[in-house]
Amino acid sequence: MSDVDDEQMLYMAQTLSAAVTDLKIKAESESNPCDFLSVSIGMATIMPQENDLISDLYKQADKALYHAKRNGRNCISFNGNVIKKQ
């Protein structure tokens, strides 16, 4: 999404997270500290270079996702920061 800046990406991720939570789908897992289904999101951006592979971007996003998961449920990891929904 070359025409979207970091602030817009974060806004879209927060909107998606809120939309899932707002569905009020009951969480079935006893280990889930939330009453309802939520999502963790990992985001990554790059300025494409000639030798870049799309798999490198996927690896960065995957790393960000696991960073979010390690920091609790219902949060977003972006640029090394974790944003938790209030």
Summary of the structure (lengths in Angstrom):
residues: 86
radius of gyration: 14.4
end to end distance: 27.3
largest distance: 47.6
contacts: 206
relative contact order: 0.20
helix: 40%
strand: 15%
